[in-house]
Amino acid sequence: MNDDSTDARSGRAVIAGASGFVGRYLQDAFREEGYDVVTIGRTGDAVWGNTLRIRELVDGAAIVVNMAGKSVNCRYGRRNRAEIVRSRVDTTLELAEAIRTSEHPPSLWVNASTATIYRHADDRPQDEATGELGEGFSVGAARAWEDAFFGTDLPGTRRVALRMAIVLGDGSALVPLIRLAQAGLGGPQYDGAWFPTPARLAAGTYHHDRHTRGRQRFSWVHIADVLGSIRFIRDHDDIDGVVNVTSPNPSDNRTVMATIRDAVGRRFGLPTWRWMLEIGSLAIRTETELVLKSRWVVPTRLVEAGYEFRYPLLRGALANIIAERRQHRG
């Protein structure tokens, strides 16, 4: 996590949603950089609902980073859908109110968003200027999240929404894929026909068969480049609005699984078909959309502004993460 090229910083960094995988990583990195790090969450230096205390923390802060939100790795039933949206929108609105009413608002507020806001794309990449937003529950939740972030007038605070791809690191969504590969099940995941129940269609949670045959695009970013992107945005005052945070070299499902198998020393992995994924996702309480939607997203704004990715290629990113896992467990 150390980056010797980064100058030491001072001032207060507010990390909201600090108990998650990305939030914990950012806490450690900002402390190493010299910031006085304070946290907001269900526990921490301030808890959600205590807007007065949150205002005290953001008042005069050098930077606010919000990563709060319920994990989407769950079944999209009515209660979980409501909590996915509430945990993003309400926390963002509470931060906006705290910043709006603070005497010395922070100069920069970086808020998580998601690359899932773009449509299922297997024809061309989606960037900030020409990307097309999609449909369904996940996209609707992302739109509501960004509307909450940009909806309040905050003239003293620059705002950037990070449309993050799947974040890879030790502790991320990559871990189950590594375990599948180690168990011999690390083949591609094939789309196919499945029952479009009225409830899932009405909720916008049904994944339509796209016949991708394991070629659904897989946009990803190493967690070190999430941190690097935030630092880069902090140091470039001309960047605001939405920014795609994803490797400039997206892959596809078949290649991702083959690369993981190679990294863990497994030459073969059994493929899984849609019907198997639907049954398995029900058993482990998740949704097939997470592996079957084609996410083809590129970071045009970061690249054009001059950001250099630490891990631009999937093989190098996976090698780093798996080496860290072995070191921590060895």
Disulfide bonds with the S-S distance in Angstrom:
none
